[in-house]
Amino acid sequence: MYGRKVKGINRSTFIIDEKGKIVHAYRGVKVKGHIQEILDALNA
């Protein structure tokens, strides 16, 4: 961006258990294929 530092979109997903504790945090994720990764983690 013409020598300027910019911050783009930063996507994150968090898996939270029944007690409200963060079980897993995914940071800087890409949309493609991410939902399957989350579903696999939830089913494990």
C-alpha positions in Angstrom: 0.0 0.0 0.0 2.4 2.6 -1.2 4.9 2.1 1.7 2.2 2.2 4.4 1.7 -0.6 6.8 -1.9 -1.8 6.9 -3.6 -4.7 8.6 -6.0 -6.8 6.6 -8.6 -9.2 7.7 -7.6 -11.4 10.6 -10.0 -14.3 11.0 -10.1 -16.3 14.2 -12.2 -19.2 15.4 -12.6 -20.4 19.0 -13.9 -23.7 20.4 -15.5 -23.1 23.8 -16.6 -25.9 26.1 -19.8 -26.0 28.2 -18.1 -24.3 31.1 -17.1 -21.3 29.0 -13.4 -22.3 28.8 -11.6 -21.9 25.5 -10.6 -25.4 24.4 -8.9 -24.4 21.1 -8.1 -21.2 19.3 -7.4 -21.0 15.6 -5.9 -17.7 14.5 -5.1 -16.5 11.0 -7.3 -19.1 9.4 -8.2 -19.3 5.7 -11.8 -19.8 4.8 -11.3 -22.7 2.4 -11.3 -26.0 4.2 -11.5 -24.4 7.7 -15.0 -25.6 8.4 -14.1 -29.2 7.9 -11.1 -28.7 10.3 -13.5 -27.4 12.9 -16.0 -30.1 12.4 -13.3 -32.8 12.8 -12.1 -31.2 16.0 -15.7 -31.1 17.4 -16.3 -34.7 16.5 -13.0 -35.9 18.1 
